[in-house]
Amino acid sequence: PERFVLYFVKEFENLCSGTYSVVLFDTDTSQSNWPGFSFIRQVHNALGDNHRQNLKAFYVLHASFRLRSAAFFMQVSEPSVWGKLQYLESLDDLYTVIPRKNIRVPEHVVQLDEGSKVEETADTGATAAPRTVKDNEAFL
């Protein structure tokens, strides 16, 4: 993890010299595939004050109860980051704040988001329109 943090900070310096937003895909995470708050805190601590000030928003897509609970308490200790936290329930919500062409969404997130739309509309008899994510730019 330490090597990744160093790599991330180096790349982050180049990408985020002005205002920026962060998107955390918490989709279908479990204890075994989620890095944990100690890792997020380690990355956060490695960044300078200018990055905290330039942070426009911190979006979380499909937030788990674990993340929501911990973030609630972290807002008290680090409001400059966690106070900018916004929960998004679907990709449609994400695309209202970040245009599709500006973000590359992992395929499993798209599939799970589509699956939840089908489940939501099953009760009403409506069908969810299929979506594709294309024209994406590279991301870390």
C-alpha positions in Angstrom: 0.0 0.0 0.0 2.8 2.4 0.7 4.1 2.3 -2.9 0.6 2.9 -4.2 0.3 6.0 -1.9 3.5 7.4 -3.2 2.5 6.7 -6.8 -0.9 8.3 -6.2 0.5 11.4 -4.6 2.9 11.9 -7.5 0.2 11.5 -10.1 -2.2 13.6 -8.1 0.2 16.5 -8.1 0.1 16.6 -11.9 -3.7 16.2 -12.2 -5.1 18.4 -9.4 -3.2 21.6 -9.3 -6.6 23.5 -9.6 -10.0 22.6 -8.3 -11.0 19.0 -8.6 -13.6 16.4 -7.5 -13.1 12.9 -6.3 -15.5 10.0 -7.0 -15.3 6.9 -4.8 -17.1 3.9 -6.2 -18.3 2.0 -3.2 -20.3 -0.4 -5.3 -20.6 -3.9 -4.1 -17.7 -3.6 -1.7 -17.0 -6.0 1.1 -14.5 -6.3 3.9 -12.2 -8.2 1.6 -12.1 -5.8 -1.3 -12.3 -2.4 0.4 -9.0 -0.7 1.4 -10.4 0.6 4.6 -10.4 4.0 6.2 -6.8 3.7 7.4 -5.7 3.6 3.7 -8.0 6.6 2.8 -6.6 8.5 5.8 -3.0 7.6 4.7 -3.7 9.0 1.2 -5.4 12.0 2.6 -2.5 12.8 5.0 0.0 12.4 2.2 -1.7 15.3 0.3 -0.9 18.9 1.1 -3.2 21.6 2.4 -3.5 23.1 -1.1 -5.2 19.8 -2.3 -7.7 20.0 0.6 -8.5 23.6 -0.3 -8.9 22.8 -4.0 -11.3 19.9 -3.4 -14.6 20.9 -4.8 -16.6 17.8 -3.9 -16.1 14.2 -2.8 -18.8 12.0 -4.4 -19.5 8.5 -3.2 -21.5 6.3 -5.5 -23.5 3.4 -4.0 -22.3 4.1 -0.4 -22.4 1.2 2.0 -23.7 1.6 5.5 -20.1 1.0 6.7 -18.9 4.0 4.7 -21.8 6.2 5.7 -21.3 5.5 9.4 -17.6 6.1 9.4 -17.9 9.2 7.2 -20.4 10.7 9.6 -17.8 10.6 12.4 -14.9 11.7 10.1 -16.7 14.9 9.1 -16.1 16.1 12.7 -12.3 15.5 12.5 -11.7 16.6 8.9 -14.5 18.9 7.6 -12.3 20.3 4.8 -12.7 16.9 3.0 -15.5 14.9 4.6 -17.7 18.0 4.8 -17.7 18.1 1.0 -19.0 14.5 0.9 -22.1 13.9 -1.3 -23.8 10.5 -1.7 -25.0 9.5 -5.1 -27.4 6.6 -5.5 -27.1 5.9 -9.2 -25.0 6.6 -12.3 -27.7 9.0 -13.4 -27.0 11.1 -10.3 -23.3 11.0 -11.0 -23.8 12.1 -14.6 -25.7 15.2 -13.4 -22.6 16.4 -11.6 -19.9 15.0 -13.9 -20.5 14.6 -17.6 -20.2 11.0 -18.9 -17.4 12.0 -21.3 -15.3 13.1 -18.3 -15.3 9.9 -16.3 -14.6 6.3 -16.9 -16.8 4.1 -14.8 -15.7 0.5 -14.2 -17.9 -2.0 -16.0 -19.0 -3.9 -12.9 -20.4 -0.6 -11.5 -22.4 0.0 -14.7 -23.8 -3.6 -14.5 -24.7 -3.4 -10.9 -26.3 0.0 -11.4 -28.3 -1.3 -14.3 -29.4 -4.3 -12.2 -30.6 -2.1 -9.4 -32.7 -0.1 -11.9 -34.3 -3.3 -13.3 -35.2 -4.3 -9.7 -36.6 -0.9 -8.9 -38.8 -0.8 -12.0 -40.0 -4.4 -11.7 -42.7 -3.5 -9.2 -44.1 -0.8 -11.5 -43.9 -2.8 -14.7 -41.7 -0.2 -16.3 -38.4 -1.2 -17.9 -35.1 0.5 -17.5 -33.5 1.9 -20.6 -30.2 0.3 -21.4 -27.2 2.6 -21.1 -23.6 2.4 -22.3 -20.6 4.3 -21.0 -18.5 5.5 -23.9 -16.3 8.3 -24.9 -14.6 8.1 -21.5 -11.3 9.7 -20.7 -8.6 8.0 -18.8 -8.7 7.9 -15.1 -6.5 6.8 -12.2 
